[in-house]
Amino acid sequence: MSDVIRSERLAEYVKEKVSEFISRESNHSSLITVTRVDLDNSLKTGTVLISVLPEDKEEEVIHFLKRRRSDVRNYLKSNIRTRMIPFIDFIIDKGEKNRQLVDELLQ
């Protein structure tokens, strides 16, 4: 039980700090939102799911974030007090896109 709570707490901290990093370092030509962070059971790796508006900037944003992965990890090291900082990857949150599509279809 405590492992689940620890994992959820670390995921929330990572989400908050990655959001701060993106806010500080992006060129603000698009709206980038961190929707969720998924960590594996060992807390060594994680996936940051993002949504991007406008959608035509998604590939550019993913490329930017993957290039800056080591900077993001260093930012996490300096701002999160934990033994282990997970290695992270970035992907577009398809679930959020599907939810938006369903909302559009229902209206």
DSSP file (Angstrom, degrees, kcal/mol; ACC not computed):
  #  RESIDUE AA STRUCTURE BP1 BP2  ACC     N-H-->O    O-->H-N    N-H-->O    O-->H-N    TCO  KAPPA ALPHA  PHI   PSI    X-CA   Y-CA   Z-CA
    1    1 A M     >        0   0    0      0, 0.0     4,-1.9     0, 0.0     3,-0.2   0.000 360.0 360.0 360.0 -44.3    0.0    0.0    0.0
    2    2 A S  H  >  +     0   0    0      1,-0.2     4,-2.5     2,-0.2     5,-0.2   0.812 360.0  58.2 -67.7 -28.4    2.7    2.5    0.9
    3    3 A D  H  > S+     0   0    0      2,-0.2     4,-2.4     1,-0.2    -1,-0.2   0.886 106.0  49.0 -66.2 -37.8    4.5    1.7   -2.4
    4    4 A V  H  > S+     0   0    0      2,-0.2     4,-2.6    -3,-0.2    -2,-0.2   0.924 112.6  47.0 -66.4 -44.3    1.4    2.8   -4.3
    5    5 A I  H  X S+     0   0    0     -4,-1.9     4,-2.5     2,-0.2    -2,-0.2   0.913 112.8  49.5 -63.8 -42.3    1.1    6.0   -2.3
    6    6 A R  H  X S+     0   0    0     -4,-2.5     4,-2.6     2,-0.2    -2,-0.2   0.914 111.6  49.0 -62.6 -43.1    4.8    6.7   -2.8
    7    7 A S  H  X S+     0   0    0     -4,-2.4     4,-2.5     2,-0.2    -2,-0.2   0.918 112.7  47.2 -63.3 -45.2    4.5    6.1   -6.6
    8    8 A E  H  X S+     0   0    0     -4,-2.6     4,-2.1     2,-0.2    -2,-0.2   0.898 112.9  49.4 -63.9 -41.0    1.5    8.4   -6.9
    9    9 A R  H  X S+     0   0    0     -4,-2.5     4,-2.2     2,-0.2    -2,-0.2   0.921 112.4  46.8 -65.7 -44.1    3.1   11.1   -4.8
   10   10 A L  H  X S+     0   0    0     -4,-2.6     4,-2.7     1,-0.2    -2,-0.2   0.900 110.9  52.9 -64.6 -40.3    6.3   10.9   -6.9
   11   11 A A  H  X S+     0   0    0     -4,-2.5     4,-2.4     1,-0.2    -1,-0.2   0.894 109.6  48.9 -61.3 -39.7    4.3   11.0  -10.1
   12   12 A E  H  X S+     0   0    0     -4,-2.1     4,-2.3     2,-0.2    -2,-0.2   0.902 111.7  48.6 -67.8 -40.7    2.5   14.1   -9.0
   13   13 A Y  H  X S+     0   0    0     -4,-2.2     4,-2.7     2,-0.2     5,-0.2   0.922 112.2  49.0 -62.7 -43.9    5.8   15.8   -8.0
   14   14 A V  H  X S+     0   0    0     -4,-2.7     4,-2.8     1,-0.2     5,-0.3   0.918 110.6  50.8 -62.4 -43.4    7.2   14.9  -11.4
   15   15 A K  H  X S+     0   0    0     -4,-2.4     4,-2.0    -5,-0.2    -1,-0.2   0.927 112.6  46.4 -59.0 -46.2    4.1   16.2  -13.2
   16   16 A E  H  X S+     0   0    0     -4,-2.3     4,-1.9     1,-0.2    -2,-0.2   0.923 116.1  43.6 -63.6 -45.9    4.3   19.5  -11.3
   17   17 A K  H  X S+     0   0    0     -4,-2.7     4,-2.4     2,-0.2    -2,-0.2   0.859 112.2  51.5 -73.4 -35.4    8.1   20.0  -11.9
   18   18 A V  H  X S+     0   0    0     -4,-2.8     4,-2.7    -5,-0.2     5,-0.2   0.897 109.4  52.4 -66.7 -38.1    8.0   19.0  -15.6
   19   19 A S  H  X S+     0   0    0     -4,-2.0     4,-2.4    -5,-0.3    -2,-0.2   0.919 109.6  48.7 -60.5 -43.8    5.2   21.5  -16.0
   20   20 A E  H  X S+     0   0    0     -4,-1.9     4,-2.1     2,-0.2    -2,-0.2   0.928 111.2  49.9 -61.5 -45.1    7.3   24.2  -14.4
   21   21 A F  H  X S+     0   0    0     -4,-2.4     4,-2.6     1,-0.2     5,-0.3   0.934 111.8  47.4 -59.9 -47.5   10.3   23.3  -16.6
   22   22 A I  H  X S+     0   0    0     -4,-2.7     4,-2.3     1,-0.2    -1,-0.2   0.910 110.6  52.7 -61.7 -41.7    8.2   23.5  -19.8
   23   23 A S  H  < S+     0   0    0     -4,-2.4    -1,-0.2    -5,-0.2    -2,-0.2   0.883 115.8  40.2 -60.7 -39.0    6.7   26.8  -18.7
   24   24 A R  H  < S+     0   0    0     -4,-2.1    -2,-0.2    -5,-0.2    -1,-0.2   0.854 124.3  34.5 -77.5 -36.4   10.1   28.3  -18.2
   25   25 A E  H  < S+     0   0    0     -4,-2.6    -2,-0.2    -5,-0.2    -3,-0.2   0.622  92.0  95.0-102.7 -15.1   11.9   26.8  -21.2
   26   26 A S  S  < S-     0   0    0     -4,-2.3    35,-0.0    -5,-0.3    -4,-0.0  -0.327  75.6-124.2 -77.6 163.2    9.4   26.6  -24.0
   27   27 A N        -     0   0    0     -2,-0.0    -1,-0.1     1,-0.0    -4,-0.1   0.426  38.7-126.5 -86.8   2.1    9.1   29.3  -26.7
   28   28 A H  S    S+     0   0    0      2,-0.2     3,-0.1     1,-0.1    -2,-0.0   0.717  73.5 126.1  62.1  25.5    5.4   29.8  -25.8
   29   29 A S  S    S+     0   0    0      1,-0.1     2,-0.3    28,-0.0    -1,-0.1   0.566  77.8  25.5 -85.2  -8.7    4.3   29.3  -29.5
   30   30 A S  S    S-     0   0    0     27,-0.0     2,-0.7     2,-0.0    -2,-0.2  -0.976  86.3-106.9-147.5 160.1    2.0   26.6  -28.4
   31   31 A L  E     -A   53   0A   0     22,-3.2    22,-2.2    -2,-0.3     2,-0.5  -0.815  35.4-169.9 -91.5 117.0    0.1   25.5  -25.2
   32   32 A I  E     -A   52   0A   0     -2,-0.7     2,-0.5    20,-0.2    20,-0.2  -0.941   3.6-175.0-112.6 123.1    1.8   22.5  -23.7
   33   33 A T  E     -A   51   0A   0     18,-2.7    18,-2.5    -2,-0.5     2,-0.8  -0.971  22.7-139.9-121.5 128.2   -0.1   20.7  -20.9
   34   34 A V  E     +A   50   0A   0     -2,-0.5    16,-0.2    16,-0.2     3,-0.1  -0.780  25.5 176.4 -83.0 114.0    1.2   17.8  -18.8
   35   35 A T  E     -     0   0A   0     14,-2.2     2,-0.3    -2,-0.8    15,-0.2   0.811  57.5 -11.7 -91.5 -32.6   -1.8   15.6  -18.5
   36   36 A R  E     -A   49   0A   0     13,-1.5    13,-3.0   -21,-0.1     2,-0.4  -0.989  48.5-143.6-163.9 155.2   -0.4   12.6  -16.6
   37   37 A V  E     -A   48   0A   0     -2,-0.3     2,-0.5    11,-0.2    11,-0.2  -0.994  15.5-163.6-126.6 124.1    2.8   10.9  -15.5
   38   38 A D  E     -A   47   0A   0      9,-2.8     9,-2.9    -2,-0.4     2,-0.3  -0.937   7.4-168.6-108.5 123.7    3.1    7.1  -15.5
   39   39 A L  E     -A   46   0A   0     -2,-0.5     7,-0.2     7,-0.2   -28,-0.0  -0.856  20.6-121.1-108.9 146.0    5.9    5.5  -13.5
   40   40 A D    >   -     0   0    0      5,-2.4     3,-1.3    -2,-0.3    -1,-0.1  -0.251  37.9 -95.4 -75.6 174.0    6.9    1.9  -13.7
   41   41 A N  T 3  S+     0   0    0      1,-0.3    -1,-0.1     2,-0.1   -34,-0.0   0.813 125.5  49.7 -62.8 -32.0    6.8   -0.3  -10.5
   42   42 A S  T 3  S-     0   0    0      3,-0.1    -1,-0.3     1,-0.0    -2,-0.0   0.555 102.8-131.5 -84.6  -6.6   10.5    0.3   -9.8
   43   43 A L  S <  S+     0   0    0     -3,-1.3    -2,-0.1     2,-0.2     3,-0.1   0.669  77.6 113.6  64.2  19.4   10.2    4.1  -10.2
   44   44 A K  S    S+     0   0    0      1,-0.2    43,-3.2    42,-0.1     2,-0.3   0.769  76.2  27.7 -90.0 -28.4   13.2    4.1  -12.4
   45   45 A T  E     + b   0  87A   0     41,-0.3    -5,-2.4     2,-0.0     2,-0.3  -0.944  66.0 177.2-133.0 155.0   11.5    5.1  -15.6
   46   46 A G  E     -Ab  39  88A   0     41,-2.4    43,-1.6    -2,-0.3     2,-0.5  -0.979  22.6-133.4-152.2 163.0    8.4    7.1  -16.4
   47   47 A T  E     -Ab  38  89A   0     -9,-2.9    -9,-2.8    -2,-0.3     2,-0.6  -0.986  13.3-152.4-123.1 127.9    6.3    8.5  -19.3
   48   48 A V  E     -Ab  37  90A   0     41,-3.4    43,-2.2    -2,-0.5     2,-0.5  -0.894  12.3-154.4-100.2 119.5    5.1   12.0  -19.3
   49   49 A L  E     -Ab  36  91A   0    -13,-3.0   -14,-2.2    -2,-0.6   -13,-1.5  -0.821  18.7-179.1 -96.8 130.6    1.9   12.4  -21.3
   50   50 A I  E     -Ab  34  92A   0     41,-2.3    43,-3.1    -2,-0.5     2,-0.4  -0.876  22.1-147.6-128.3 157.6    1.3   15.8  -22.8
   51   51 A S  E     -A   33   0A   0    -18,-2.5   -18,-2.7    -2,-0.3     2,-0.4  -0.963  17.5-159.1-121.3 146.8   -1.3   17.6  -24.9
   52   52 A V  E     -A   32   0A   0     -2,-0.4   -20,-0.2   -20,-0.2     6,-0.2  -0.985   8.9-132.8-130.8 132.2   -0.4   20.3  -27.3
   53   53 A L  E    S+A   31   0A   0    -22,-2.2   -22,-3.2    -2,-0.4     2,-0.1  -1.000  91.9  37.7-125.2 131.3   -2.5   23.1  -28.9
   54   54 A P  S >  S-     0   0    0      0, 0.0     3,-1.8     0, 0.0    -1,-0.1   0.581  85.6-143.8 -72.7 154.9   -2.5   23.8  -31.8
   55   55 A E  G >  S+     0   0    0      1,-0.3     3,-1.7     2,-0.2     4,-0.3   0.743  93.1  69.9 -64.1 -25.3   -2.2   20.2  -32.8
   56   56 A D  G 3  S+     0   0    0      1,-0.3    -1,-0.3     2,-0.1     4,-0.3   0.615  94.3  58.3 -70.5  -8.6    0.1   20.9  -35.8
   57   57 A K  G <> S+     0   0    0     -3,-1.8     4,-2.4     1,-0.1    -1,-0.3   0.400  76.5  99.2 -95.5   0.6    2.8   21.8  -33.3
   58   58 A E  H <> S+     0   0    0     -3,-1.7     4,-2.7     1,-0.2     5,-0.2   0.913  82.4  46.5 -56.9 -48.5    2.8   18.3  -31.6
   59   59 A E  H  > S+     0   0    0     -4,-0.3     4,-2.3     1,-0.2    -1,-0.2   0.899 112.7  50.3 -64.0 -40.2    5.8   16.9  -33.5
   60   60 A E  H  > S+     0   0    0     -4,-0.3     4,-2.2     2,-0.2    -1,-0.2   0.905 112.2  47.6 -62.6 -42.5    7.8   20.0  -32.9
   61   61 A V  H  X S+     0   0    0     -4,-2.4     4,-2.7     2,-0.2     5,-0.2   0.915 111.2  49.9 -67.1 -44.5    7.1   20.0  -29.1
   62   62 A I  H  X S+     0   0    0     -4,-2.7     4,-2.6     1,-0.2     5,-0.2   0.919 111.3  49.9 -61.1 -42.6    7.9   16.3  -28.8
   63   63 A H  H  X S+     0   0    0     -4,-2.3     4,-2.0    -5,-0.2    -1,-0.2   0.922 111.3  49.2 -61.5 -43.8   11.2   16.8  -30.6
   64   64 A F  H  X S+     0   0    0     -4,-2.2     4,-1.7     1,-0.2    -2,-0.2   0.930 113.4  46.1 -59.9 -47.3   12.0   19.8  -28.3
   65   65 A L  H  < S+     0   0    0     -4,-2.7    -2,-0.2     1,-0.2    -1,-0.2   0.882 111.6  50.3 -68.3 -38.5   11.2   17.8  -25.1
   66   66 A K  H >< S+     0   0    0     -4,-2.6     3,-0.9     1,-0.2     4,-0.2   0.867 110.5  51.1 -67.9 -34.4   13.1   14.7  -26.2
   67   67 A R  H 3< S+     0   0    0     -4,-2.0     3,-0.4    -5,-0.2    -1,-0.2   0.864 114.4  43.8 -65.4 -35.8   16.1   16.9  -27.0
   68   68 A R  T 3X S+     0   0    0     -4,-1.7     4,-2.5     1,-0.2    -1,-0.2   0.201  78.3 114.6 -97.0  15.0   15.9   18.5  -23.5
   69   69 A R  H <> S+     0   0    0     -3,-0.9     4,-2.4     1,-0.2    -1,-0.2   0.887  77.7  48.8 -53.8 -44.4   15.3   15.2  -21.6
   70   70 A S  H  > S+     0   0    0     -3,-0.4     4,-2.3    -4,-0.2    -1,-0.2   0.872 110.7  51.1 -67.7 -34.9   18.6   15.5  -19.7
   71   71 A D  H  > S+     0   0    0     -3,-0.2     4,-2.3     2,-0.2    -1,-0.2   0.896 109.7  50.4 -66.5 -39.2   17.9   19.1  -18.8
   72   72 A V  H  X S+     0   0    0     -4,-2.5     4,-2.4     2,-0.2    -2,-0.2   0.926 110.5  49.4 -62.6 -44.2   14.4   18.1  -17.5
   73   73 A R  H  X S+     0   0    0     -4,-2.4     4,-2.5     1,-0.2    -2,-0.2   0.907 110.7  49.6 -63.4 -41.8   16.0   15.3  -15.4
   74   74 A N  H  X S+     0   0    0     -4,-2.3     4,-1.9     2,-0.2    -1,-0.2   0.885 109.8  51.9 -63.5 -37.9   18.6   17.7  -14.0
   75   75 A Y  H  X S+     0   0    0     -4,-2.3     4,-1.0     1,-0.2    -2,-0.2   0.910 110.3  48.7 -63.4 -41.8   15.7   20.1  -13.1
   76   76 A L  H >X S+     0   0    0     -4,-2.4     4,-2.2     1,-0.2     3,-0.6   0.912 108.2  54.5 -63.8 -41.6   14.0   17.3  -11.3
   77   77 A K  H 3< S+     0   0    0     -4,-2.5    -1,-0.2     1,-0.2    -2,-0.2   0.887 112.0  43.7 -58.8 -39.3   17.1   16.3   -9.4
   78   78 A S  H 3< S+     0   0    0     -4,-1.9    -1,-0.2     1,-0.2    -2,-0.2   0.637 122.7  36.5 -83.4 -12.3   17.5   19.9   -8.1
   79   79 A N  H << S+     0   0    0     -4,-1.0     2,-0.5    -3,-0.6    -2,-0.2   0.523 105.8  64.6-119.4  -7.2   13.8   20.3   -7.2
   80   80 A I     <  -     0   0    0     -4,-2.2     2,-1.2    -5,-0.1    -1,-0.1  -0.976  67.9-145.7-120.9 127.9   12.6   16.9   -6.0
   81   81 A R        +     0   0    0     -2,-0.5     2,-0.3    -3,-0.1     3,-0.1  -0.736  53.4 113.9 -94.6  93.3   14.0   15.4   -2.8
   82   82 A T        -     0   0    0     -2,-1.2     3,-0.1    -5,-0.2    -2,-0.1  -0.979  69.9-117.7-152.7 159.3   14.1   11.7   -3.4
   83   83 A R  S    S+     0   0    0     -2,-0.3     2,-0.5     1,-0.2    -1,-0.1   0.921  99.5  39.9 -64.3 -43.9   16.7    9.0   -3.7
   84   84 A M        -     0   0    0     -3,-0.1    -1,-0.2   -41,-0.0    -3,-0.0  -0.928  63.1-163.0-119.9 123.6   15.9    8.1   -7.2
   85   85 A I        -     0   0    0     -2,-0.5     2,-0.1    -3,-0.1    -8,-0.1  -0.903  30.0-125.3 -98.9 124.8   14.9   10.4  -10.1
   86   86 A P        -     0   0    0      0, 0.0     2,-0.4     0, 0.0   -41,-0.3  -0.360  14.4-118.2 -71.7 148.1   13.2    8.4  -12.9
   87   87 A F  E     -b   45   0A   0    -43,-3.2   -41,-2.4    -2,-0.1     2,-0.3  -0.722  43.1-154.4 -76.5 132.6   14.4    8.6  -16.5
   88   88 A I  E     -b   46   0A   0     -2,-0.4     2,-0.3   -43,-0.2   -41,-0.2  -0.807  20.4-167.1-120.0 155.5   11.5   10.0  -18.4
   89   89 A D  E     -b   47   0A   0    -43,-1.6   -41,-3.4    -2,-0.3     2,-0.4  -0.906  18.8-131.9-129.7 159.8   10.2   10.0  -21.9
   90   90 A F  E     +b   48   0A   0     -2,-0.3     2,-0.3   -43,-0.2   -41,-0.2  -0.936  27.1 164.9-119.1 136.1    7.5   12.2  -23.5
   91   91 A I  E     -b   49   0A   0    -43,-2.2   -41,-2.3    -2,-0.4     2,-0.3  -0.965  41.3 -99.3-141.2 160.6    4.5   11.1  -25.6
   92   92 A I  E     -b   50   0A   0     -2,-0.3     2,-1.2   -43,-0.2   -41,-0.2  -0.621  39.2-118.3 -77.7 137.0    1.3   12.8  -26.8
   93   93 A D     >  -     0   0    0    -43,-3.1     4,-1.4    -2,-0.3     3,-0.2  -0.657  32.5-179.7 -79.9  97.5   -1.7   11.8  -24.7
   94   94 A K  H  > S+     0   0    0     -2,-1.2     4,-2.7     1,-0.2     5,-0.2   0.809  77.8  63.1 -69.1 -30.5   -4.0   10.1  -27.2
   95   95 A G  H  > S+     0   0    0      1,-0.2     4,-2.2     2,-0.2    -1,-0.2   0.899 103.2  48.2 -61.4 -40.7   -6.6    9.5  -24.5
   96   96 A E  H  > S+     0   0    0     -3,-0.2     4,-2.2     2,-0.2    -1,-0.2   0.902 111.3  50.2 -66.2 -41.3   -7.1   13.2  -24.1
   97   97 A K  H  X S+     0   0    0     -4,-1.4     4,-2.0     1,-0.2    -2,-0.2   0.907 111.3  49.0 -63.9 -41.1   -7.4   13.7  -27.9
   98   98 A N  H  X S+     0   0    0     -4,-2.7     4,-2.3     1,-0.2    -2,-0.2   0.885 109.0  52.7 -65.5 -38.4  -10.0   10.9  -28.0
   99   99 A R  H  X S+     0   0    0     -4,-2.2     4,-2.3     2,-0.2    -1,-0.2   0.910 109.3  49.2 -62.7 -42.1  -11.9   12.5  -25.2
  100  100 A Q  H  X S+     0   0    0     -4,-2.2     4,-2.3     2,-0.2    -1,-0.2   0.888 109.9  51.9 -64.3 -39.2  -12.0   15.8  -27.1
  101  101 A L  H  X S+     0   0    0     -4,-2.0     4,-2.3     2,-0.2    -2,-0.2   0.913 109.5  48.9 -63.7 -43.1  -13.2   14.1  -30.2
  102  102 A V  H  X S+     0   0    0     -4,-2.3     4,-2.0     2,-0.2    -2,-0.2   0.907 109.8  52.4 -62.9 -41.9  -16.0   12.4  -28.4
  103  103 A D  H  X S+     0   0    0     -4,-2.3     4,-0.8     1,-0.2    -2,-0.2   0.910 110.2  48.5 -59.5 -42.9  -17.0   15.7  -26.9
  104  104 A E  H >< S+     0   0    0     -4,-2.3     3,-0.7     1,-0.2    -2,-0.2   0.908 111.3  49.7 -64.0 -41.9  -17.1   17.3  -30.3
  105  105 A L  H 3< S+     0   0    0     -4,-2.3    -1,-0.2     1,-0.2    -2,-0.2   0.825 107.7  54.2 -67.7 -31.1  -19.2   14.4  -31.7
  106  106 A L  H 3<        0   0    0     -4,-2.0    -1,-0.2     1,-0.2    -2,-0.2   0.667 360.0 360.0 -77.1 -16.4  -21.7   14.7  -28.8
  107  107 A Q    <<        0   0    0     -4,-0.8    -1,-0.2    -3,-0.7    -2,-0.2   0.465 360.0 360.0 -89.5 360.0  -22.3   18.4  -29.4
